[in-house]
Amino acid sequence: MPYFLGSIHILVALFFAVHAMRTGRQMYWLLILFSFPLLGSVVYFFAEYLPSSKMERGVKNVTNVAMQLLDPARELREAQQAFDLTPTVQNRMRLAAALDSAGAYAEAVEQFDACLAGPFAGDPEVCFGAAKAKFHHQQPHLAIPLLQDLRLKNNSFRAEELSVLLAQCFASNEEPLKAEQEFIDATHRFGSAQTRAKYALWAANAGQLEKAQELRATLEKDWQHWSKHTRNLHKALFNQLDAAISANK
């Protein structure tokens, strides 16, 4: 029995070690996991695995949306205060993300570039955030290599979000064939409502009205089965899509 339990500890530690390597976590996690399989696995689960899980992200997203509606400038204020008090890389990353969310794209790019020049230059969150800010700041040609390099090194990191953002960057960079292929790949691989809606939005604006309407029809079927809360989360994007289809008829 003790041998069996010991084997379970090792298998769990191996699972988390693979997760750490595939998602670009710091290498010291491997030392912790293999030196202390049971305790290390518990710590890794709560410190790294759970916060990056879909369930945790979903809860955080809902909370963030609610807080954004109640006090749109709160996160930016708190991020700026935290950075002014303690100018660490983590606080700079938080400030950069808050600036991007607030529409201060030039300042966000500046802060993310500072992160890219430091010891966290290879951090997936930094690279993804920097690419998103550059896309928002009308610099898709700078965002594309960041996303491609990130995918090459961490192909499981935010795979769907990265694919959609890369497609949008190609579109903004006037590379429609690459944009379309990336949207097609993302739709076939993931097929979420967000991805299909953004693909349809691009198709409508690119003159592919039939494709946009086809995707809109699949989204309407999903809409019929959604709860009120889920509909509210997607309503703004769907309204934007409907407006684009109407404008291009």
N, C-alpha and C positions, 0 to 999 in steps of 0.2 A: 504493500500500500504506500509506504513512504517513497519507494522508487517511482511508483506511478504518479504521485503528486509532484515529485521533483521533475519528472518528464513534462508534465503539464506546464509547470513554471517556465521551463526552457522553451517550450513551443510558443507560449504566450510572448515571452521575451523576443523570440525570433520574429514573430509576427510584427511586433512594434519596431524591431530593428529594421525590417524591410520597409515598413511605413516611413520611418525616419529617413532612410536613404532615398526612397522614391520621391519624397516631398521636400528634400533639401534641408532637413533639420541639421543642427550643429552635430559634429562628430562625437562630442563628449557624451551624447545620449547612448551611443553604442557601448561605451565603456561602462556607463551606469547600468544599462540593461543586462550586460553579460557579467558584470561583477556582482550585482544584486538583482537577480532575475525577478523575484516576487515583488520586492519593494520598488525596484526600478520600474517595473511594468505598471504598478499602481500610480506612481508619480507621473510617468509618461502619459498614462491614460487621461488624467485630469489636467495636466499641464499643456499637452500638445494634441492628443488624439481627439478628445471630446470637443475642444474649442473649434477644431477644423471640420467637425462632422456636419453633415447636412442638417441634422435636427437642430444642432446648436446654432448654425448659421441662420436657419429659418426663424428661430425664436429671436435672435439678435436683429434680424432684418425687420420683423414686425415691430419690435420695440423701437428701433431706430426711426422707422417711418412715423410712428406715433409721436415720438419726441420732436422730430423734425417739423411736424405739423403744429405742435403746441408752441415750440420756440425754435424757429429756423436757425437762429444765430448762436444757439447755446453751445453746440459742439465746437464751433470755431473759437468762441470766447474761451472755453475751457482748454482747448488745445493750445491756444496762444499763451494763456496764463501758465500752463504746465511747461511749455518750452522756455518761456521767459525765466521761470523759476529754476528749471533744471534742463539745460540745453543738451539732452542726450540724443542719440540717434533715434531711439524709439519715439521720443517726444517730437522730434523733427518729422518723422514719418507720419505721426498722428496729425501734426499741423498741416503737412502737405496734403494729406487726404481730406482734411476739413476745408482747406482752401479750394481744392478741386470741387468738392461737393457744393461749396458756396458760389461757384462760378468765377472765382479769382484764379483763372487758369495760368496767367503769367507767373503769379507768385507761387502757385503750386508747382509749376515746372522748375522754378528756381530752387525750391526746397527739395524736390525730388532729385534734382541734379547734384545737390550737395550730398544727399544720401548715396548717390551712385559713385561719388568720388571718395567715399569713405570705406571703412572695413565691412560695411553691409552691402557693398556693391552687387554681390551675387545673391542677395536675399530675394527669393521669389516675390514676396509681397512688395518690396521696393521696386523691382523691375516692372511688375504688373501695374503698380500705381503710377510709376513714371510714364509708362506707355499710355495709360489712359489719360493722364493729364496732358501729354503731348498731343494726343488725338483731339482732345477738347480745345487745345490751343492752336488748332489748325496746323499741326506739324506731323502729319501721318507718316512722312518719309523718315522721321526719327523714331516714331513708335514701332514701325514694322520690324526693323532689325532687333529691337528689344524683345518683342513678342516671339519672333522666330527663334532667337537664341534661348529664351525661356522655355519654349516648347521642346527644343532639342535637349536641354539639360534636365528638365522636369516635366515630362510629357503627361503626368497625371495631375499637375497643379492647375486647379481651376480650368479644367480642359474645355468645358462648354463656354464659359465666359471669355476665355482667351480666344477661342475659335471665332466667336461672334465679333469680338473687338477687332481681331485681325481682318475679318471680312469688311468691317466698317472702315478700317484704315485703308484697305485696298481701294474701296469705293471712293473715299475722300481723296486718295492719291491718283485718281483717274486710271485705275487698273480694273475695269469692270469684269473681265474674264476671271481674274484671280478672286475678285470679290464674290462672284457668283459661285465659283467652285468651292470656296470656303463656306459659304452659306449652305450649299447643298450638302457638303460633308457634315457640317454641324447639325443640320436637320435630320439627316439619316442616322447619325451616331447618337444624338441626344433626343431630338424631337420635342423639346419642351415648348410650352405655349410662348414663352418669351422669345425663344430662338425662331420659331415659325413666324411670329408677329414681326420681328425685326427683318427677317428674310422677305416677308411680304411687303413691308414698308420700303425696303430697298428696291424690290421688283417693281412696285408701283411708280417710284420715282425714276426708275431706269427705263420706263416704257414697256415693261413686261406685265401689262395689265391682266392678261389671262392667268398668269402664274400667281399674281397677287390675289386675285379673286378666288382662285383654287385654294390657296393657303387660308384665306379668310373664311372660306366655307368650313374647313376642318376646325378652325378656331371656334366657329359658331357652335359646332357640335359639342366641343368641350364646355363652352359657356353654359349650355343647357344643364350640365351636370354639376356645375360649380356652386359652392356656397356663396352667400352674399359677401362674405369677407374676401374670398378669392376673387370674386368679380371686381370688387373695389380695388384690389391690388393691381389688376390688369386694365382697369377702365381707361386710364389716361393713354396708355400705349395703344389700346384698341381704337380710341377716338382719333388718335393721330393717324392710325392706319386707314380708318374709314375716310378721313379728310383727304389723305393722299390719293386713295382710289377714286374718290369723287372728282378731285382736281385734275386727274389724268384720264378721265373718260372722254 
